[in-house]
Amino acid sequence: MPVPRHRLIATALAPLAALGLLVAGCGGGSSTAASGAGGKITAVGAENEYANVIEQIGGKYVEVSAIESDPNTDPHTFEASPSVAQSVGAAAVLVENGLGYDSYMEKIASASPSSSRKVINVQKLLGLPGSTSNPHLWYKPETMPAVARQLVADFSELQPAHKAYFEANLKKFEAALEPWVKGLEEFSTKHPGAAVATVEPVADYLLEAAGIKNLTPVSMQVSIMNGTDPAPQAIALEEALFTEKKAAAFVYNQQVTGPITEKFLATAKENGVPVVGVYETMPPGYTYQRWMEAELKALEEAVAHGKSTESL
């Protein structure tokens, strides 16, 4: 399988990010990670969905920032600037996705080592091999609870006096996730046999958890994700999902588009197939839980009522 475009671009940019940190730092890394204003724990989430979970667990004792947060840009083409390198290098806690999706984080952190910095690599946290083909781990129902629990452990080690506070926030976080988890469990019962078309494997973990069949060939998804042209046979098969009304909805990545995906979008609309827009970074105005609920609701509206939700 070709190396995903996320991995190729992030790897190519990593030396520039590390150089930016070295230039900005001038004095090298420190042995201890920095604290924010008022003694708060300084934390960075590579993607804003992870930053949001950091904020929910850390609350008033954490100062958090996100590196990637614009839902209107292609995260595959993200470039780590010197200011990003400085933020990452100064953080006491880092959360990165792994699987090559945000490898600049590891490169920057290694250029500014700290004996006390806590790094949560979600791929490693979930025990996933490097060969895992779908890097969009935040759509897996088990991902964020695992991240939240690890954050409690790390925050409690850095600030033991506030352990009870972090644990209480974890309970609130998990309770707020319950409607989404329950909705996923109920979807397959309400809509047995539901099937959709996709372009990339962005929300595939969510589709799987909801019992929704993905009719798009894996070869098509891999080609689109890697930025290569799909085979003509795959394109014809994808278009037939719309013209022959085999797909109940078209799950469309709003952040990574091009002539081929836009052609599929037009074909879906021409044939009355509802469109569900999904994202790689969390849209503004949402918490992680509300975002996941909104995506599931959009899928249900499409499958049950033929209604499109192209953007949140």
C-alpha positions as CSV (number, residue, x, y, z in Angstrom):
1,M,0.0,0.0,0.0
2,P,1.4,3.5,-0.9
3,V,2.5,5.7,2.0
4,P,-0.5,8.0,2.8
5,R,-0.2,11.6,1.7
6,H,-0.4,12.7,5.4
7,R,2.8,10.8,6.0
8,L,4.6,12.0,2.9
9,I,4.0,15.7,3.5
10,A,4.5,15.7,7.3
11,T,7.8,13.8,6.8
12,A,9.0,16.2,4.2
13,L,8.2,19.3,6.3
14,A,9.6,17.9,9.6
15,P,13.2,19.0,9.1
16,L,12.0,22.5,8.4
17,A,9.9,22.5,11.6
18,A,12.9,21.2,13.6
19,L,15.1,23.9,12.1
20,G,12.6,26.5,13.0
21,L,12.7,25.4,16.6
22,L,16.5,25.4,16.7
23,V,16.6,28.9,15.2
24,A,13.9,30.2,17.5
25,G,15.4,28.6,20.6
26,C,19.0,29.5,19.9
27,G,20.0,27.9,23.3
28,G,18.8,24.4,22.8
29,G,16.2,22.4,24.8
30,S,15.7,22.5,28.6
31,S,15.5,19.5,30.9
32,T,12.1,20.5,32.3
33,A,9.0,21.4,30.4
34,A,7.6,24.9,30.9
35,S,4.5,26.0,32.8
36,G,2.0,28.5,31.6
37,A,0.8,31.7,33.3
38,G,-0.2,31.3,36.9
39,G,1.5,27.9,37.2
40,K,-0.9,26.2,34.7
41,I,0.2,23.2,32.7
42,T,1.1,24.2,29.2
43,A,-0.4,21.7,26.7
44,V,-0.6,21.4,23.0
45,G,-2.9,19.3,20.8
46,A,-1.7,18.7,17.3
47,E,-5.3,18.8,16.1
48,N,-8.0,20.9,17.7
49,E,-10.2,17.9,18.6
50,Y,-7.4,16.7,20.8
51,A,-6.9,20.2,22.2
52,N,-10.6,20.3,23.1
53,V,-10.3,17.1,25.1
54,I,-7.2,18.5,26.9
55,E,-9.2,21.6,27.8
56,Q,-12.1,19.5,29.1
57,I,-9.9,17.4,31.3
58,G,-7.4,20.1,32.4
59,G,-9.9,22.9,32.9
60,K,-8.6,25.8,34.9
61,Y,-5.3,24.2,35.6
62,V,-4.2,23.9,32.0
63,E,-3.3,26.4,29.3
64,V,-3.9,24.7,25.9
65,S,-3.4,25.5,22.3
66,A,-4.1,23.6,19.0
67,I,-1.7,23.5,16.0
68,E,-4.3,22.6,13.4
69,S,-7.7,24.1,13.8
70,D,-9.0,25.5,10.5
71,P,-11.8,23.4,9.0
72,N,-11.5,25.3,5.7
73,T,-8.0,24.1,4.9
74,D,-6.4,20.9,3.8
75,P,-4.6,19.4,6.8
76,H,-2.5,17.3,4.4
77,T,-0.6,20.4,3.3
78,F,0.0,21.8,6.8
79,E,3.4,23.5,7.3
80,A,4.9,23.7,10.7
81,S,6.3,27.3,11.2
82,P,8.9,28.4,13.7
83,S,6.2,29.8,15.9
84,V,4.5,26.3,15.9
85,A,7.9,24.7,16.7
86,Q,8.3,27.1,19.6
87,S,4.9,26.3,21.1
88,V,5.4,22.6,20.8
89,G,8.9,22.7,22.2
90,A,7.8,24.7,25.3
91,A,4.8,22.5,26.2
92,A,4.7,20.2,29.2
93,V,2.1,17.9,27.6
94,L,1.7,17.0,23.9
95,V,-1.1,15.1,22.3
96,E,-0.3,13.8,18.7
97,N,-2.3,11.5,16.5
98,G,0.5,9.4,15.2
99,L,0.4,7.1,12.1
100,G,2.4,9.8,10.2
101,Y,-0.6,12.2,10.3
102,D,1.3,14.8,12.4
103,S,4.9,13.5,12.5
104,Y,6.1,17.1,12.7
105,M,5.2,17.0,16.4
106,E,7.7,14.2,17.2
107,K,10.4,15.9,15.2
108,I,9.9,19.2,16.9
109,A,9.8,17.6,20.4
110,S,13.0,15.7,19.8
111,A,14.7,18.9,18.8
112,S,13.8,20.4,22.2
113,P,14.1,17.5,24.6
114,S,12.6,17.6,28.1
115,S,12.8,14.9,30.8
116,S,9.5,15.9,32.3
117,R,7.4,16.4,29.1
118,K,4.4,14.1,28.7
119,V,3.8,12.9,25.2
120,I,0.6,11.1,24.3
121,N,0.8,9.5,20.9
122,V,-2.7,8.2,20.2
123,Q,-1.6,5.5,17.8
124,K,0.7,4.0,20.5
125,L,-1.9,4.6,23.2
126,L,-4.3,2.4,21.3
127,G,-1.7,-0.1,20.5
128,L,-2.1,0.3,16.7
129,P,0.6,-0.9,14.3
130,G,2.3,1.6,12.0
131,S,0.7,-0.2,9.1
132,T,-2.8,0.9,10.2
133,S,-4.2,2.4,7.0
134,N,-6.7,4.9,8.4
135,P,-5.1,7.6,10.5
136,H,-8.3,9.4,11.4
137,L,-8.4,8.0,14.9
138,W,-10.7,10.6,16.5
139,Y,-13.6,9.0,14.8
140,K,-13.0,5.7,16.7
141,P,-15.4,5.6,19.8
142,E,-12.6,4.2,22.0
143,T,-10.0,6.9,21.1
144,M,-10.9,9.9,23.2
145,P,-11.9,8.1,26.4
146,A,-8.4,6.5,26.3
147,V,-6.8,9.9,25.6
148,A,-8.8,11.5,28.4
149,R,-7.8,8.8,30.9
150,Q,-4.1,9.2,30.0
151,L,-4.5,13.0,30.4
152,V,-5.8,12.5,33.9
153,A,-2.7,10.4,34.7
154,D,-0.3,12.9,33.2
155,F,-1.9,16.0,34.7
156,S,-2.1,14.3,38.1
157,E,1.6,13.5,38.0
158,L,2.5,17.1,37.1
159,Q,0.0,18.6,39.6
160,P,-0.8,15.9,42.3
161,A,-2.8,18.4,44.4
162,H,-5.4,18.7,41.6
163,K,-5.9,15.0,40.9
164,A,-9.4,14.9,42.2
165,Y,-10.3,17.8,39.9
166,F,-9.0,16.1,36.9
167,E,-10.8,12.8,37.8
168,A,-14.1,14.7,38.2
169,N,-13.6,16.3,34.8
170,L,-13.0,12.8,33.3
171,K,-16.4,11.7,34.7
172,K,-18.1,14.7,33.1
173,F,-16.3,14.0,29.8
174,E,-17.3,10.4,29.7
175,A,-20.9,11.2,30.6
176,A,-21.1,13.8,27.8
177,L,-19.9,11.1,25.3
178,E,-22.7,8.6,26.2
179,P,-25.3,10.0,23.8
180,W,-23.0,9.6,20.9
181,V,-21.9,6.1,21.9
182,K,-25.5,5.1,22.5
183,G,-26.5,6.6,19.2
184,L,-23.9,4.5,17.4
185,E,-25.2,1.3,19.0
186,E,-28.8,2.1,18.1
187,F,-28.1,3.2,14.5
188,S,-27.7,-0.3,13.0
189,T,-31.0,-1.4,14.7
190,K,-32.9,1.6,13.4
191,H,-31.3,1.4,9.9
192,P,-30.2,-2.2,9.2
193,G,-28.4,-2.5,5.9
194,A,-27.6,1.2,5.5
195,A,-24.9,1.7,2.9
196,V,-23.0,4.8,1.8
197,A,-20.3,6.0,-0.6
198,T,-17.2,7.8,0.5
199,V,-14.1,9.4,-1.0
200,E,-11.5,9.1,1.8
201,P,-11.5,6.9,4.9
202,V,-12.0,10.0,7.1
203,A,-15.1,8.8,9.0
204,D,-14.8,5.1,8.3
205,Y,-14.3,4.3,12.0
206,L,-17.6,6.1,12.7
207,L,-19.4,4.2,9.9
208,E,-18.1,0.9,11.1
209,A,-19.2,1.6,14.7
210,A,-22.7,2.5,13.5
211,G,-23.0,-0.6,11.4
212,I,-23.0,1.3,8.1
213,K,-21.6,-0.4,5.1
214,N,-19.1,1.5,3.0
215,L,-19.6,0.7,-0.7
216,T,-16.6,2.6,-2.0
217,P,-13.7,0.4,-2.9
218,V,-10.7,0.6,-0.6
219,S,-8.5,1.2,-3.7
220,M,-10.5,4.4,-4.4
221,Q,-10.1,5.6,-0.8
222,V,-6.4,5.0,-0.7
223,S,-5.9,6.7,-4.1
224,I,-7.8,9.8,-3.0
225,M,-6.1,9.9,0.4
226,N,-2.6,9.6,-1.2
227,G,-3.3,12.3,-3.8
228,T,-3.1,9.9,-6.7
229,D,-5.5,9.3,-9.6
230,P,-7.9,6.3,-9.0
231,A,-8.1,3.6,-11.6
232,P,-10.8,4.2,-14.3
233,Q,-12.6,1.1,-13.1
234,A,-12.7,2.4,-9.6
235,I,-14.1,5.8,-10.8
236,A,-16.8,4.0,-12.8
237,L,-17.8,1.9,-9.8
238,E,-18.0,4.9,-7.6
239,E,-20.2,6.8,-10.0
240,A,-22.5,3.8,-10.4
241,L,-23.2,4.0,-6.6
242,F,-24.9,7.3,-7.4
243,T,-26.5,6.7,-10.8
244,E,-27.9,3.4,-9.7
245,K,-29.0,4.7,-6.3
246,K,-27.0,2.0,-4.4
247,A,-25.7,4.5,-1.8
248,A,-28.1,6.0,0.7
249,A,-25.7,8.9,1.2
250,F,-22.4,10.3,0.1
251,V,-19.9,11.0,3.0
252,Y,-17.7,13.8,1.6
253,N,-14.5,15.2,3.1
254,Q,-15.1,18.9,3.2
255,Q,-11.4,19.7,3.8
256,V,-9.7,17.8,1.0
257,T,-11.3,18.4,-2.4
258,G,-10.2,18.2,-6.1
259,P,-11.6,17.7,-9.6
260,I,-12.3,14.0,-9.0
261,T,-14.0,14.4,-5.6
262,E,-16.0,17.4,-6.9
263,K,-17.1,15.4,-9.9
264,F,-18.4,12.7,-7.5
265,L,-20.2,15.4,-5.5
266,A,-21.9,16.7,-8.5
267,T,-23.0,13.3,-9.6
268,A,-24.4,12.5,-6.2
269,K,-26.4,15.7,-6.2
270,E,-27.6,15.1,-9.8
271,N,-29.0,11.7,-8.8
272,G,-30.6,12.9,-5.5
273,V,-28.1,11.2,-3.2
274,P,-27.8,13.2,0.0
275,V,-24.4,14.5,1.0
276,V,-22.9,14.3,4.5
277,G,-19.9,16.6,5.0
278,V,-17.2,15.3,7.4
279,Y,-14.1,17.0,8.7
280,E,-10.6,16.3,9.8
281,T,-10.4,19.2,12.2
282,M,-13.2,20.1,14.5
283,P,-15.5,22.9,13.1
284,P,-15.8,26.0,15.3
285,G,-18.4,26.2,18.0
286,Y,-18.3,22.5,18.9
287,T,-16.9,20.4,21.7
288,Y,-15.6,17.0,20.6
289,Q,-18.7,15.2,21.8
290,R,-21.1,17.6,20.1
291,W,-19.2,17.3,16.9
292,M,-19.4,13.6,16.9
293,E,-23.1,13.7,17.7
294,A,-23.7,16.2,14.9
295,E,-21.9,14.0,12.3
296,L,-24.0,11.0,13.4
297,K,-27.2,13.0,13.3
298,A,-26.3,14.1,9.8
299,L,-25.9,10.5,8.7
300,E,-29.2,9.6,10.2
301,E,-30.9,12.5,8.5
302,A,-29.4,11.4,5.2
303,V,-30.2,7.7,5.5
304,A,-33.7,8.1,7.0
305,H,-34.9,11.2,5.3
306,G,-32.7,11.8,2.3
307,K,-31.6,15.1,3.8
308,S,-28.1,16.6,3.0
309,T,-25.9,18.2,5.6
310,E,-23.0,19.4,3.6
311,S,-21.4,21.5,6.3
312,L,-21.8,21.8,10.1
